[in-house]
Amino acid sequence: MSKNLRKPENKEKDFSNKIIKILSQNSNKAYNHKQIAAILDLDDTKSRNEIIRDLKILASQKKIIESEPGKYLIKALSQDYYEGKIDMTGRKTAYFVCPELEEDVFIPTNNLNRALDKDIVKVYVYNRRKGRRPEGEVIEVVERSKTDFVGVIDIQKNFAFVSTANPKMYTDIFIPKDKLGEAEQGDVVLVHIEDWPKRADSPFGSVIKVLGKPGEHDTEIHAILAEYGLPAEFPVEVEVFAQKIDTSITEEEIKNRRDMRDTLTFTIDPKDAKDFDDALSFKKLENGHYEIGIHIADVSYYLEEGTILDDEAYQRATSVYLVDRVVPMLPEVLSNFACSLRPQEEKYTFSAIFEITETAQVVNQWFGRTVIYSDQRFAYEEAQYIIETKDNTIPAETSITGSSYVVSDEIVAATLKMQDLAKVLRRNRMNNGAISFDKVEVKFNLDDEGEPEGVYFKVSKDANHLIEEFMLLANRKVAEYIGKQNKTFIYRIHDEPNEDKLIAMQTVIAKFGYKIDFRNKGDISKSLNQLMADVNGKKEQNLIDTLAIRTMSKAKYSTDNIGHYGLAFDYYSHFTSPIRRYPDVMVHRLLQFYLDGGKSVDEEKYESKCLHSSTMEGLASNAERDSIKYMQVKYMQNHNDQEFLGVISGVTEWGIFVEIIENKCEGMVRIREIKDDYYTFDEKQYALVGATTKSLLQLGDEIYVKVKNADLVKKQLDFNFIRRNE
């Protein structure tokens, strides 16, 4: 039969989901079939009859209520309706995540109904029969996760569109001509979504800031900050307020503090650090014990609650460490000067002071405000040199200044003794079930223009562990001191690993000959530590380190203390970095309030502050990770003619991810680009399998690759497959 002569199918339409959506969005109002037809813009008799039919079916299923003859209401608190969060995939579909449901609900593209990634939505769930994957439809967007987006603008004659590089943002944004601001064709811009009309395919927005041209260094760095809603600079009024703060050290204030200026004190920090949060003091006591002081910048002395400076610090909640710059939580006058524990300067501090035995047992403790004088500033490399050589002459090649210098015998002796004590503290912690994640950090050597000249890896050594152990001690003891009084406090908590993720990880690491012991919490900790030791220096180290970290729950701030699994502490808080973390400022304030005899504060108020701090920490972490990806792409852009040996770090149905061994840059080889065979994805083997040769490309295999494309805007690398490393 000819296509033109074929009779049209007499197919009835199902309006059930649309009816549910209309009634849900107007849950206090009853509708008849004519009103629903009008909303759906249907005026033919057939459609109206189908709406009448579906209304009766839904009422018989008790999904809606016939409140009066011919009029219907949504059934309140229906078991098919849930509120939760949208988690977009990169394929214009999503999953609905809700704590009340046993599994995530699939949301097809045509059921998203204007919901965007991480939005809080109300969803109608269907297909809930056993053996079938539940699906759902977004009925209402309750709360937008974000309304500001970064993208590239394409200006037409009477309007413009902004498209983002975020694969989870499935729509572009329509910009009317009168809301372009100063944007020019091809600019990277920050836009604000103002509305999403019912009949529009795209949301309507306006340009609120022009960030620059795509690919330019400052443009891309500012775009990263803007994407996560992070500020690039301080408001003028905040800077002015900070400049007016009296930062002098006065005799009157010293009288209110424990004077530690005559006690040997020094700092150990990265060589490029500009703010010094913490210092250590050391004194040998007559009874053979040691007095160790952990002295922390007294930010709360300068940062008064209720001021515009405090409001700004709270909103930021954390400093952001990008590859080429730091976006500080506090203006420079505080972060780099007044609060920074710089050498040969008197400073106000908040201290935790411990009397410690030769076996690193704490037999006495004191918390309170102090004044110190830092005798010496060390970089980690300098302290490490002392630990390794016991020599008091720092050579020029190790020195921060580039010139050799002599350290006092007193400081050398203090450093070596504190190193001995730190090793005992670390050993005790590991024996109690702490997990050691010394993941390699990728760092870049940058020229004066911020261009990457080389890549190097930051590895923790004894000097890093020395500082770490005494900071952990202070954080733990402060939390324990308040926690045992059962008063509201801000804890840093860390839940047990996700068992499903551990099982998935076991599947992967088994391919390399490793395994995890699942019998109990202690065995998991021990086997993870053993795994970290076993992979150290191996080609698969970075891959397995990353997988192991992903099995862990995310640490966060909370007033509900569940302990810290990764550190094996029953009590833990953040006390030691108030220059760069707002929760530490709140901890200082609460600790002083309780030392002064204050009663327990409102838990709900501080839990809200904890949630905000954890959220901002996550955004900062994402921005930091994106800046590393950006710099890796930029670095590889200049090496597109070079062959690199890489290790396969991921396998998907569309290709393999490859991490270059010498610089940890990761990119993708598309499956269609591998020419030596026709490959398909084998999910069970987690590998690509050649149709003819049956050869495998699987996790951990080494292959040679070349850069095919380096996209600075998307922060993505594409590789060409060259050959296997036979």
N, C-alpha and C positions, 0 to 999 in steps of 0.2 A: 504494500500500500504506500502510495506517495506520502511524503512527510506533510504536505499541505492538506491532504484529504483525510489524515488521521483524525478520528473523533477525539475531542478533549476528554480527559479523564474526569469523571464525576467524583472528585476526591473531597471529602469533608475536611475542614480545618479544625484543629484542636486549639481552642483559645484558653485552656485552663491556666497555663502559666501566666498569661497576660492578665487574666482576671485576678489571679492571686496577687500579682504585682500591684495592680491598681488598688485593690482593697487593702493591701498591706501598707501602702504609702498613705492611705487615708483611713486608718484603722478605726476612727471614731464616727465614720460616716457610712450610712447604708446607701447602696446603689441598686437601681433596677437595670434591666437589660438595655434599655434605650440610652441611659447615661453612659454605660460602659461602651456601647457601640459608638457613641459620639466621641468619647475620649480616644477610641481606636480609629476614629475617622472612617467608620463603616456605615453606609446607609442603605445597603441592599438587603432585601428580605432574607436571602439565604444565610448571610452572615449573622443577622439578628437571631434567626432560628437556632443557628449553631451556638450562639452565646447563651440563649435560653436553655438549650440542652446541657451545656457545660456547667452552667450555674446549678442546675438540678443535680448533676452528677457530683459536683464538689460538695453540695449540701448533704447528699446521701452518704458521702465519704466522711462527713463531719469535718471537712477542712474549712468550710464557711458556714455561717448561720443565717437562716431566713428570719430576720428580725421582725418583719411584717410581710403580708402577702406580696410577693414579687420583689422584695427588697432584701439585700444581702450585706452581711458584715463579715470581716475576717474573723476567724475563731481566735480568741485571745490565747496567748501562751501555747500555741500549737506546737506539738513535738517535732514538727517538720521545719520550724523556723529557728534560726540560730544567729547569734551575733559573734563575729570574729574578724580575722584579718585575711586580706588577700595576699597571696604569694605568687607573683607572676613568674611564668617561665619565659624563656627567650623566644617562644613560638606563638605568642599572642593568645596563649591559654593561661589558666591559673589554677592554683589550689586554694581552697578555703580552709584555714586553720582555726580550729575552735577547741578549747580544752574539754568541752562537753562531749565531743565526738571521739570515737575510738581511732578513726583514721581520717586523713585529710580528704576533702571532697573536691573532685575535679570540676572545674568551671570552664565549659567550652567558650570559644571566642564570642559567639553570638549571645551568650548569657552573661557577659561581663557588665553590660548596661552602664558603661561609663566609669566603672571602678578601675582604679589604678593601683600599682604595686604598694603594698603595706597599708592600704586604706582599711579603716574599720567599716564593715558592711553588715547588712542583714541579708541572710541567704535562705532561700527555700530549697530544701534538700529532697531529692527524689531518687529513684532507683536504689532503694535501700534494702532490697531483698537479698537474701543470703546468696553469696556466690557472684554477685554483681557489684561492680565498682560504683559507689555512690556518686551521683552528680548533683549539681545545684545551679541555681540561677540567682544572681544578685538582685534583690528586691529594692534595696535602698543603700545609698552611700551615707553612712552615719557620720563619718569624720574622715576628711582627707589627711593622709599621712604628710603630704607636702603639696604646696601650690606654686613653688618657685622652681624653675627648671633651667638648665643650661643647654644651649644648642646653637646651631648655625642658622642664620636667617637667610631666607630666599625671598627677595622683594619682587613682587609683580607690579603691574600698573596701578591697581587699586587696593591691593592688600599684600600680605606676606605670610609665609609659613616658617615656623621654627622647628627643625628636626633635631632630636637629641642623639647622642652616641650611646645612650643607655639601652641595651637590648631588651630591657623589661618595660621600657616606655613605648607602647605599641602604636601610639598615635602622634602625629605632629600637632603643633599648636597654631591656630589661626590668629593672625594679628591684623586688625583693621588699620587702614592707612593712617588714621589720626592717632594711633597708639604705637608708632614706630620709634618715637623719641629721636635720638640722634644716630640710630643704627643705619649702617650702609650695607650694601649687598655683600654677603659672605662673612659678615662679622660674627664673632662668638658673642652671644648676648645672654643675659639673665632675664627670663620672662616670668610674669606672674599670671596664673590662670584665674580669670575673673568670673567666668560663667561657662556652662556647657549646655546650650539650648537643646531642647528635646529632639529637634529634627536635624541637628548639626552632627556631622561625622567627626568633627574635631572640636576640642574646647577652644574658647575665645580667651585671648590674653593680651597683655601689654608689655612692652619692653621697659624694664626698670633700670637696666645697667648695660652698657657696652663694655665688654671685657677685652676686645682686641681682635686681631686677625688669627685664624686657625694656624696652629703649628708654632707660633711665636712662644718663646719660653715663658715670659711673664703672663701671657694670655692663658696658657694651659695650666699654670700653677694657680692662678686666680680662679680659673674655671673649676678646678678640683675643689677649692674652698667653697665656692659659690654653690656647687652641686650638692654639698652636704650642709648648706646653710651656715657655714663657718665664716666669721669675719676676717678680713685681711688687715684691718687697722682699727685703732681705737677712735671713738667719737671725740671730737675736739674738747667737749666739755669734761670728759673723763680725764684726758691728758692734763687739762688745766687744773682740775681738782687734785690730781696726783702730785703735780709740781708744787702745790701749796702746802703739802704735808710737811710738818716739822720732823725731819729725820735725824736730828742731832741726838747724841748720847749724853744724857744729863745725870748729874750726881743725884738729883732728887729721885729719878727713876731707878738708878742703880741700887738705892737703899731698899727698894721694894723687891729686889731680886737676890738670888744666891750668886755671889761674886766668884766666878771661876777664871778670872783673867790670869791668875798666876799658875794655873794648871796647864801642863803641856797639852797643846791642842793643834790638830792639823786636819786638812781636808784631802780627800782622794777622789778625783773626778776625771771624766774624759778630757783629753788634752784640748779639745775645742769648746769646752763648756764655758758659758758666760755667766750662769747663775749657779751658786753653790748653796744647795738646800741644807746640807748636813756636814757636821764636823765631828771628829772623835777626840776625846781627851783620855789621858792615861796617867795613872798614878799608882805606884806600888805602896801598899799599906804596911804598917808595922807588923801586923799579924800574918804577913806572907800572902795575903789576898791582893786582888787588884781592883782599883776603882776605875771603871770604864764609863765614860760619859758619852751619850749620843745626843748631840746638840743640834737642834733643828731651828731654822730661821723663824723668828717670832712674827710671822706675817699678821696674825690676828691683832697684834698691838697697833699696827698701822691701819689695818683694814677694818674700819668700824662698821658695824651692822647698820643698815638703813641708809647708807650713803650711795651716791650714784656709782662710786668706785666699787663698792661691794656688790651692788646690783649687777654691774657689768661682769665682775669676776664670777658671780654665781651663774649668770646666763652662759658664759663661756665654759665654766666648770673644769676646764683643762687647757693646758698648753698643747699646741699641735706641732709635731715635729716632722716637717717635710724634708725632702732630700737636700734642699738648698737653703732652707730658712726655718726659723722657729716663729710661730705665731703665739706669743705669750699670753698667759691668762691675766697677768698684771702688767701695767705700763713699765717701761724700762727703768724709771727712777726708783721703783721698788724692786723689780725682778733682778736687775743687774747691779744695783747699787745699795740702797738702804737695807734690803733684806738679805742680800747675797753675802755669805760668810767669807769675805775676801781676806787674803793674808795681811798680817800686820795692821788689822783694823779691829776696833772694839765693836761688838754686835750684840743686840738683844736676841736671846734664844729661848726656846722652850725645850727643856731637857728631860731625858730619862737617864738616871745615873744608877749604876749597878755595882754592888760589891760581888766579885766573882772569884771563885776558888781556882786553884791550879788545874782542876778537872772541869772547869767551865760551868760549875754550879752557881746559880744566883742565890746568895744568902741574905741579901738586903737590897732594897730598891727605894728610889726617891724620884718623884715627878714634880716639876715646877718650872717657874720662869727664872732665867739666869742671864748673866752677861759674860761673854767670853772674849778672848783675844786669840786669833788663829796665828800660830807661829810659822806655819809652813803650808804651802799649797803643792800637792803632788798631782801629777797625771797618773793614770793607772800604770802606764809603762814605767814611770820612775819608781813607783812603789814596788812593781814587779821586779825591777832590777835589784832593789834592796833585798827582797825576799829570796831571790835566786842566788845572789852573790854575797849577801851580808856585808857588802862594801858601802862605805859612806861617801864615796865620790861618784856622783852621777855623771856619766860620760856625755859628751856633746851630742852624740847621735841619739841618745835617749832623752835628753833634757828638753823641756818645753821651750826654753829660750834659745836652744841651739848652741849653748855654751856649757862646758862642764862646771859643776859646782860641788861644794862639800856640804853634806848634811851632818847635823850634830849627832854624836854618839848616842845621846839620849833619845832622839827621834828614831834612830835605827833600832835600838833596843826595844822601844815601845812598839814599833811596826812588827818586829819579829815575834814578840810575845803575843801581840794581838792576833797575828797570823796563826800561832799555835792554838790559841783559844778558839778562833774561828773554825779551825779544822775540827776541833772536838764538837763544837756546836753543830756543824754541818753533818758530821758522822752520826751524832745522836738523832738529828732530824731524819736522816735517811733510814736509820734503824727503826724509827717510829712509823715509817711508811710513806715519807715524802717522796715525790717524784721529781727527778732531775731532768729538766728540759733545757739543755744548753744548745738551743737551735742556732745555727750559723746565721748571722745578720749580714745582709748585703749592703755595702757602703760604696760611695763613689768619690773618686778624686775629681774635684771640679776646678776649672780654670777661673780666671777673674770674671768672666762673663757667665759663669754658672754652667758651662758646657762640660759634659763628662769626659775626662781624659783617661780614666781607668777605673777598674772595679777591684775592691778588696773585701775581705771578710773579717768581721769582728767576732773574735772568739773570747769567751770568758776564761780568765786565768785566776791564779790565787789571789791577786790584788782585788779583782772584782768580787770574788767570793768572800774576802775579808769584809769589805763594806757591806755586801749583801747580808751576811750572817748577823752583823750587829744592827743593821736596819730591821731585819726580821725579828730580832730579839726585842727591840724597842716596840715595834708594832704589836707583837704578841703580848708583851707584858702590860702595855697600856690597855689593850682590849680586855685582858684577863682581870685587871684591877677594877675596871668599871663593870664588866660582865658579872663578876661574882657579887656585886652589890645589887644586881637585878634592876639597874637603871637604864633608861632608854639611851642607846648609843648607836654610833654608825660603825657597822662591821663590814669587813671585806670578806664575802662568803664565796664558797666554791663547792658545788654539789658533786656527787659521785659521777663517774663516767656513764655515758649512755650505753647500755648493754647492746642495743642493736648496732650502734656504730662500732663497738668493740668486735662484734661478730663479723661485721663487714670488713673491718680492718684485718682480722685474722685471715680472711679469705685472700686478701692481697698479699700480706707478708708471708703467707705459707709458700707463695711462689718463689720466695727468696730463701726458704728454709728456716723461717722463724716461727715462733708460736707464743701465745699469751695464755697464762694460767687463770682460768675464770672461777676457781673454787670459792674464793672469798675476797673481800676488799683488800686485805693484806697481800694476798697472792698476786692480785692484779697489779698492785704497786710495785712489788718486787720484780715481776716479770717485765713490766714496762721499763723499769730501770735497767734490767739486764738487756733488754732489747736496745735501749739507747746506747749502752756500752758496746754491744755486739756490732751495731751498724756504724759506729764511729770510724770515720775515714773511708768507708765503703762508698761505691758509686751510688748506692740506693739510699744513703744517709738522709739527704734533704727530703726525699720523697717520704720516707718512713717517719722522720721527725714531724713532717707536716701532717701526715695521716694520724699520728699519735695525738698531736695537739688538737686535731679536729674531733677526736673521740671525747675529749674533755668537755664538761659543761663550761660555760663562760663564767668567769669570776665577775661578781657585781657587788654593789653596795646595798646594804639592807639593815634595818633595825632588828630583823628576825635572825638571830645568830644560829646558823646550822653548822658552823665550823668551816674550815678550809681544807678540803680533801687533798689538793695537790701539795700543800705544805705540811699536811698531817698535824694541824693545829686545831684545838677545840675553840680557841679564841684568837681572832686576828682582826686588825684594823689597819688603816693607813694614817700614820702619824708623821711620816718622815719627809714629805715633799709638798709643803703648803705653797711654795712659790709656783708650782705647776699643776697642783690638784686642789680643787675647792673642798672635796670631802676632808682632806687633811686639816684645812682651816676650821671646818665645823668640829672636827675631833678635838683640836686645840681648845676651842671655845667651850665645848662640853666638858672636857677634862678640867679646865680651870674652874668652871661653874661648880662642878662636883667637888673639887678640892676645897672650894670655899664653903662647902656645906649645902649646896643647892639640892632641891628635890628633883625627882625624875621629871624630865620634860615630856611634852606631848609627842607620843610615838607616831601618830598619823601624820603630823606636820613634817617630821623628819624622814618618814618613809617616802613621802612625796619628793623631798629633796634628794633622797637616795636614788629614786627612779630617774629623776632628771639628770643626775650626775652620771649614772650608768649609761643613759641614752647618749649623752654628749661624748662620753668616752668611746662609745661604739662608732659614732660619726667621725671622731678624730682619728680613730684607728683605720677606718675605711679610707679617709683622705690620705693618711700616711702611706697606706698600701698602694693607693692609686698613684701617688707621686713617685714611688719606687718603680712601678710598672712603666710610668711615663719616661723616667730616666733610663730604664733598661731599653725601651724602644729607641730612645734618642741615641743611646750609646751604640746599639746594633745598626742603626741607620748608617753609621760611618764605617761599618764592617761588612757591607753587602757582597763583597767579592771574596770573602774569606770562608773557608770550610771550618766547621766546628764539630767537635765530637760531643754528642748529647746522649742523655739517657731518657728512655720513654717513661714519662711521669703520669700519663693518663691515656686511656683508650676509650673512644666513643664510636658510635655508629657512623659518624661523619669524618673521623680521622684520629690522629694520635697527637698528644701533647708531648713536646720534647723539651727537656731542661738541659741547657748547655752546661757541661761540667765545669768549665773554667770560670764562668761568671754568673751562673744560676739564672740567666735569662731564659724565660720559657715562651715557647710559641707553638703554633699548630702546623702539622703537615696534613693537608686535606687528603682524604682517601683516594680521590680521583687523581691526585698528583703523584701517587706511587705507581710507577710504570712497569715494574719488573713482573707484575702479575695482576690479576683482578682480585681485589680483597673484599671480604665481607666481615662484619663484626660478629664475633662469637661471644655472647654474653656470659656463658658458663666459664669459658677460659679467660674471659676479660682480655681478649686479644683480637687482632685482625688476622684472618686466615686466607692464604692464597688459594684461589680456586684450582689452579693447575699444579703448583708445586707443593701445596698443603703446608708451606712454611708459615711460621707465626711471627707476628710483630706484637710483643707483649711487654708488660711492665718490667722495667729494669734492663731491657735490651739496649745495647749501645748502637747508635747509628750516626752517620755523618750528615749534616744538613748545611744549607746555605740560606741566607735571608732572601725571601721572595718579596715580601712587602712589610714595611714598618709604618704603621698608622699611628701618628702621634695623637690625633684627636680621639680615636677609639682606644688608644693605649694597647694595641694588639700587634703581635708579631706573627707573620706567616712564613713558614720555612718550605724550602724544596728538599725533598728526600734525595740524597746523593747515593749512599750505599750503606750496607751494614758494616759494623766493625767486627770482622771475622777473626 
